[in-house]
């Protein structure tokens, strides 16, 4: 074979080999393309699926947020609806009111206008009154078989609130106040009206609603027939429950008795709260007046705690209302509570004007009797319920 032939053969061999190499490269390229499709296209498909999931989660989150906003708006709307209803209820039954006056006081339009010591006054129809009663029983159960023995209202507090100005008053009424009280027989029949200790009005009833209504009527007569269409009665067990619900109440002991030492600061928990506001030495004529001072001190401390807790949680008054439910009798519903909570909370309770019905305690035939100083009392009454013209 010649060299040229060898070269030609070599060249032919090389050409064929080159074709094979090109074919191989094409196969590799095709394989790489397939690999690329598998390696890169598949993850792209997964990333798209992840985005779809994120979109669904975002939509769900938006729906949840919108739902929460709707619920919040509904709750706020309900709060204000209840508040408006509460105000209307607290100021109801005013049209037929005939306010009484002491002898010698000039009045007209059923007591809407009066002249006292040469000054003219007009009755403030924006004021609502709530009577709080602390009953010396542990269970306010209905008992229609024994009228006259259904407990006494040992604590009587008349709370007044001006729905326009926001002015508040808390008047403490001595349980021993000698006043007109409607008396009923043990069968529940009306007997007549008798001047006796005002706390006894509660006993002439069924131990619940009719007892409260008779007690309200006695206080209304004392306060010259002023409208009192809301009441709240608590039994003994409620004191400790409500006290502990607000985390206890701190006081500086006004007297030395039991576990308390005059001048020492103590935070009342459990049964100590009841001991502090109820205990008295009946051998001392002024014992109830001394107890009333402790009660006023405690109430101020209690309401300070309520205001503090309500600022942390606006539903605190409603929670307290619910906690007290097993131990109370009341015609105050959620609307009234909502209105009072909303409006009274805006006032600083250090501005709450706390005072006693003025008078003098005397020893009766058997028990202490408290006689009201009518001149001083009527002046206090005018300052609360009337405005100078």
C-alpha positions as CSV (number, residue, x, y, z in Angstrom):
1,X,0.0,0.0,0.0
2,X,1.3,3.4,-0.9
3,X,1.7,6.2,1.5
4,X,-1.0,8.1,-0.2
5,X,-3.4,5.3,0.2
6,X,-2.5,5.0,3.8
7,X,-3.1,8.7,4.2
8,X,-6.4,8.5,2.3
9,X,-7.4,5.6,4.5
10,X,-6.3,7.5,7.5
11,X,-8.2,10.6,6.3
12,X,-11.3,8.4,5.7
13,X,-11.0,6.9,9.1
14,X,-10.7,10.4,10.6
15,X,-13.7,11.7,8.7
16,X,-15.8,8.8,9.8
17,X,-14.7,9.2,13.3
18,X,-15.5,12.9,13.1
19,X,-19.0,12.1,12.1
20,X,-19.3,9.7,15.0
21,X,-18.0,12.4,17.4
22,X,-20.6,14.9,16.0
23,X,-23.3,12.3,16.5
24,X,-22.1,11.6,20.0
25,X,-22.0,15.3,20.8
26,X,-25.6,15.7,19.6
27,X,-26.6,12.8,21.8
28,X,-24.9,14.4,24.8
29,X,-26.5,17.7,24.0
30,X,-29.9,16.0,23.7
31,X,-29.3,14.2,27.0
32,X,-28.2,17.4,28.7
33,X,-31.4,19.1,27.4
34,X,-33.4,16.3,28.9
35,X,-31.5,16.6,32.1
36,X,-32.0,20.4,32.1
37,X,-35.8,19.8,31.6
38,X,-35.8,17.4,34.6
39,X,-33.4,19.4,36.8
40,X,-34.7,22.9,36.2
41,X,-38.2,22.7,34.9
42,X,-39.5,20.5,37.8
43,X,-38.3,22.8,40.6
44,X,-39.9,25.8,38.7
45,X,-43.2,23.9,38.8
46,X,-42.7,23.4,42.6
47,X,-42.0,27.1,43.2
48,X,-45.2,27.9,41.3
49,X,-47.1,25.5,43.6
50,X,-45.5,27.2,46.7
51,X,-46.6,30.6,45.5
52,X,-50.2,29.3,45.1
53,X,-50.1,28.1,48.7
54,X,-48.8,31.5,49.9
55,X,-51.6,33.2,48.0
56,X,-54.1,31.0,49.6
57,X,-52.6,31.7,53.1
58,X,-52.7,35.4,52.4
59,X,-56.3,35.3,51.3
60,X,-57.2,33.3,54.5
61,X,-55.3,35.7,56.7
62,X,-57.1,38.7,55.1
63,X,-60.4,37.0,55.6
64,X,-59.6,36.3,59.3
65,X,-58.5,39.9,59.8
66,X,-61.6,41.3,58.1
67,X,-63.7,38.9,60.3
68,X,-62.0,40.1,63.4
69,X,-62.6,43.8,62.4
70,X,-66.3,43.1,61.7
71,X,-66.6,41.4,65.1
72,X,-64.8,44.3,66.9
73,X,-67.0,46.8,65.1
74,X,-70.1,44.8,66.1
75,X,-69.0,44.6,69.7
76,X,-68.3,48.4,69.8
77,X,-71.7,49.1,68.2
78,X,-73.4,46.7,70.7
79,X,-71.6,48.5,73.5
80,X,-72.9,51.9,72.4
81,X,-76.4,50.5,71.7
82,X,-76.5,49.0,75.3
83,X,-75.2,52.3,76.6
84,X,-78.0,54.3,75.0
85,X,-80.6,51.8,76.1
86,X,-79.1,52.0,79.6
87,X,-79.3,55.7,79.8
88,X,-83.0,55.6,78.7
89,X,-83.8,53.0,81.4
90,X,-82.0,54.9,84.1
91,X,-83.9,58.1,83.4
92,X,-87.3,56.4,82.9
93,X,-90.5,57.0,85.0
94,X,-90.0,60.8,85.4
95,X,-93.3,62.1,84.0
96,X,-95.5,61.4,87.1
97,X,-93.0,62.4,89.7
98,X,-94.3,64.7,92.5
99,X,-91.4,65.9,94.6
100,X,-92.2,66.7,98.3
101,X,-90.8,69.6,100.3
102,X,-90.4,70.3,104.0
103,X,-93.0,72.6,105.7
104,X,-92.5,76.2,104.8
105,X,-90.7,75.6,101.5
106,X,-92.5,77.1,98.5
107,X,-92.8,74.9,95.4
108,X,-94.6,74.6,92.1
109,X,-95.0,72.3,89.1
110,X,-95.0,69.2,91.4
111,X,-91.8,70.3,93.1
112,X,-89.9,71.0,89.9
113,X,-89.2,74.5,91.1
114,X,-88.7,75.4,94.8
115,X,-87.8,78.5,96.8
116,X,-85.6,77.8,99.9
117,X,-84.2,80.6,102.1
118,X,-85.0,83.1,99.4
119,X,-83.2,81.2,96.6
120,X,-84.9,79.6,93.6
121,X,-83.9,76.1,92.5
122,X,-84.9,73.8,89.6
123,X,-85.0,70.1,89.7
124,X,-82.2,68.4,87.6
125,X,-84.0,65.7,85.5
126,X,-80.6,64.4,84.2
127,X,-79.8,62.7,87.5
128,X,-80.3,59.0,88.0
129,X,-80.3,57.3,91.4
130,X,-79.3,53.7,92.3
131,X,-79.9,52.3,95.8
132,X,-77.3,49.7,97.0
133,X,-78.3,47.4,99.8
134,X,-76.2,45.2,101.9
135,X,-78.5,42.5,103.4
136,X,-77.5,40.7,106.7
137,X,-78.2,37.2,105.2
138,X,-76.1,34.7,103.4
139,X,-78.7,33.6,100.8
140,X,-81.3,35.9,99.3
141,X,-83.8,33.2,98.8
142,X,-87.5,33.8,98.2
143,X,-89.6,33.4,101.4
144,X,-93.2,34.3,101.2
145,X,-94.2,32.4,104.3
146,X,-92.7,34.7,106.8
147,X,-92.9,38.4,105.9
148,X,-91.2,40.6,108.4
149,X,-88.3,38.1,109.0
150,X,-86.4,38.2,105.7
151,X,-83.4,40.1,106.8
152,X,-82.5,43.8,107.2
153,X,-80.6,46.1,104.9
154,X,-77.7,46.8,107.2
155,X,-75.9,48.9,104.5
156,X,-77.8,51.6,102.5
157,X,-76.0,53.7,99.9
158,X,-77.7,56.0,97.5
159,X,-75.5,56.5,94.4
160,X,-76.5,59.5,92.2
161,X,-75.0,60.3,88.8
162,X,-75.6,63.4,86.6
163,X,-75.8,62.0,83.1
164,X,-74.8,65.4,81.6
165,X,-72.1,66.8,83.9
166,X,-70.8,63.5,85.2
167,X,-71.1,64.6,88.8
168,X,-71.4,61.7,91.2
169,X,-72.5,61.5,94.8
170,X,-72.7,58.6,97.3
171,X,-74.9,59.2,100.3
172,X,-74.7,56.8,103.2
173,X,-77.9,56.3,105.1
174,X,-77.8,55.0,108.6
175,X,-79.6,51.7,109.0
176,X,-81.1,53.2,112.3
177,X,-82.6,56.2,110.5
178,X,-86.2,56.7,111.8
179,X,-88.4,57.0,108.8
180,X,-91.8,56.0,107.3
181,X,-91.7,52.3,106.5
182,X,-94.6,50.3,104.9
183,X,-95.4,47.4,107.1
184,X,-96.9,44.1,105.9
185,X,-98.3,41.2,107.8
186,X,-96.7,37.7,107.9
187,X,-99.1,36.8,105.1
188,X,-97.9,39.7,102.9
189,X,-100.9,41.9,103.4
190,X,-100.4,45.7,103.7
191,X,-100.9,46.9,107.3
192,X,-99.9,50.5,107.2
193,X,-97.0,52.9,107.5
194,X,-94.9,53.1,110.7
195,X,-92.0,55.3,111.8
196,X,-89.2,52.9,112.5
197,X,-85.6,52.0,111.6
198,X,-85.4,52.3,107.8
199,X,-83.4,49.0,107.5
200,X,-86.5,47.0,108.5
201,X,-88.2,47.9,105.3
202,X,-86.3,45.0,103.6
203,X,-87.7,42.4,106.0
204,X,-91.3,43.2,104.9
205,X,-91.1,41.3,101.7
206,X,-90.3,38.0,100.0
207,X,-86.5,38.3,100.7
208,X,-85.9,39.3,97.1
209,X,-87.7,41.6,94.7
210,X,-90.6,42.8,96.9
211,X,-88.1,43.3,99.8
212,X,-86.0,45.5,97.5
213,X,-89.0,47.4,96.3
214,X,-90.2,48.1,99.8
215,X,-86.7,49.3,100.8
216,X,-86.5,51.5,97.8
217,X,-89.9,53.0,98.6
218,X,-88.7,53.8,102.2
219,X,-85.6,55.6,100.9
220,X,-87.6,57.4,98.3
221,X,-89.9,58.7,101.0
222,X,-87.0,59.9,103.0
223,X,-85.6,61.7,100.0
224,X,-88.7,63.7,99.3
225,X,-90.1,61.2,96.7
226,X,-87.2,61.5,94.3
227,X,-87.2,58.9,91.5
228,X,-85.2,55.8,92.4
229,X,-85.9,53.2,89.7
230,X,-82.7,51.1,90.1
231,X,-81.6,48.9,93.0
232,X,-78.9,46.4,93.8
233,X,-79.0,44.1,96.8
234,X,-76.1,41.9,97.9
235,X,-75.9,39.2,100.6
236,X,-73.0,38.7,102.9
237,X,-71.2,36.2,100.7
238,X,-70.8,38.8,97.9
239,X,-68.4,41.0,99.9
240,X,-65.5,38.6,99.8
241,X,-66.1,37.5,96.2
242,X,-66.1,41.0,94.8
243,X,-63.2,42.1,97.0
244,X,-61.0,39.3,95.7
245,X,-62.1,39.7,92.1
246,X,-60.4,43.1,92.0
247,X,-57.3,41.8,93.8
248,X,-58.1,43.0,97.3
249,X,-58.6,46.5,98.8
250,X,-56.0,48.4,100.8
251,X,-57.1,50.5,103.7
252,X,-55.6,52.2,106.8
253,X,-57.5,50.7,109.7
254,X,-59.8,53.3,111.4
255,X,-60.3,51.3,114.5
256,X,-58.7,48.6,116.6
257,X,-60.7,45.4,116.6
258,X,-60.2,41.8,115.6
259,X,-57.1,41.4,113.4
260,X,-57.0,45.2,112.7
261,X,-55.0,47.8,114.5
262,X,-55.9,51.5,114.2
263,X,-53.5,53.3,111.8
264,X,-52.0,50.2,110.3
265,X,-52.3,49.7,106.5
266,X,-53.7,46.4,105.4
267,X,-54.8,44.8,102.2
268,X,-58.1,43.0,102.7
269,X,-58.5,39.5,101.3
270,X,-61.0,36.8,101.8
271,X,-63.1,37.0,105.0
272,X,-61.2,40.1,106.3
273,X,-63.1,42.3,103.9
274,X,-66.4,41.3,105.4
275,X,-65.1,41.6,108.9
276,X,-63.8,45.2,108.2
277,X,-67.1,46.5,106.8
278,X,-69.6,44.6,109.0
279,X,-68.1,44.3,112.5
280,X,-69.4,46.7,115.2
281,X,-69.7,46.8,119.0
282,X,-73.5,47.1,119.7
283,X,-72.7,48.2,123.2
284,X,-71.4,51.5,121.8
285,X,-74.3,53.8,120.8
286,X,-72.2,55.3,117.9
287,X,-71.1,51.9,116.7
288,X,-73.1,52.0,113.4
289,X,-71.8,55.5,112.6
290,X,-68.2,54.3,113.2
291,X,-68.9,51.3,110.9
292,X,-70.3,53.6,108.2
293,X,-67.0,55.5,108.2
294,X,-65.2,52.2,107.6
295,X,-67.7,51.3,104.9
296,X,-67.2,54.6,103.1
297,X,-63.4,54.2,103.3
298,X,-63.7,50.7,101.9
299,X,-66.0,51.7,99.1
300,X,-63.6,54.4,97.9
301,X,-60.8,51.9,97.9
302,X,-62.9,49.3,96.1
303,X,-63.9,51.7,93.4
304,X,-60.3,52.8,92.9
305,X,-59.5,49.2,92.2
306,X,-62.4,48.9,89.9
307,X,-61.3,51.9,87.9
308,X,-57.7,50.6,87.7
309,X,-58.9,47.1,86.6
310,X,-61.3,48.6,84.1
311,X,-58.6,50.7,82.5
312,X,-56.8,47.4,81.9
313,X,-60.0,45.6,80.7
314,X,-63.1,47.6,79.8
315,X,-65.3,44.5,80.5
316,X,-64.3,44.5,84.2
317,X,-67.7,46.1,85.4
318,X,-69.6,43.5,83.5
319,X,-67.3,40.7,84.9
320,X,-68.0,42.0,88.4
321,X,-71.7,42.1,87.7
322,X,-71.6,38.5,86.5
323,X,-69.5,37.4,89.6
324,X,-72.0,39.0,91.9
325,X,-75.0,37.5,90.1
326,X,-75.4,34.4,92.5
327,X,-75.4,36.7,95.5
328,X,-77.6,39.6,94.4
329,X,-81.1,40.8,93.6
330,X,-81.3,43.7,91.1
331,X,-83.3,45.3,88.4
332,X,-80.1,46.6,86.8
333,X,-79.4,44.8,83.5
334,X,-76.4,44.8,81.2
335,X,-77.5,48.0,79.4
336,X,-77.5,50.0,82.7
337,X,-74.2,48.5,83.8
338,X,-72.7,49.3,80.3
339,X,-73.9,52.9,80.4
340,X,-72.7,53.5,84.0
341,X,-69.3,51.8,83.3
342,X,-68.8,53.9,80.1
343,X,-69.6,57.2,81.7
344,X,-68.6,56.9,85.4
345,X,-65.2,55.5,84.3
346,X,-64.4,58.9,82.7
347,X,-64.6,60.5,86.1
348,X,-61.9,60.2,88.7
349,X,-63.4,58.5,91.7
350,X,-61.4,60.8,94.0
351,X,-64.0,63.3,92.9
352,X,-66.8,61.1,94.2
353,X,-68.6,63.2,96.8
354,X,-69.3,60.9,99.7
355,X,-71.5,62.1,102.6
356,X,-73.9,60.9,105.3
357,X,-77.5,61.8,105.8
358,X,-77.0,64.4,108.6
359,X,-78.6,63.7,112.0
360,X,-78.1,62.4,115.5
361,X,-78.2,59.0,117.1
362,X,-80.2,58.4,120.3
363,X,-80.8,55.4,122.4
364,X,-84.4,54.1,121.9
365,X,-86.3,51.7,124.1
366,X,-84.3,48.8,122.8
367,X,-82.1,49.9,119.9
368,X,-80.2,52.9,118.6
369,X,-82.4,55.4,116.7
370,X,-81.0,57.9,114.2
371,X,-83.0,61.2,113.8
372,X,-82.4,63.2,110.6
373,X,-81.5,66.9,110.9
374,X,-84.1,68.0,108.3
375,X,-82.7,71.5,107.6
376,X,-79.2,70.2,106.9
377,X,-80.5,67.2,105.0
378,X,-82.8,69.3,102.7
379,X,-79.8,71.5,101.9
380,X,-77.8,68.5,101.0
381,X,-80.7,67.2,98.9
382,X,-81.0,70.5,97.0
383,X,-77.2,70.4,96.3
384,X,-77.5,67.0,94.8
385,X,-80.8,67.1,92.9
386,X,-81.4,70.8,92.1
387,X,-79.6,73.6,90.4
388,X,-79.9,77.3,91.4
389,X,-82.0,79.3,89.0
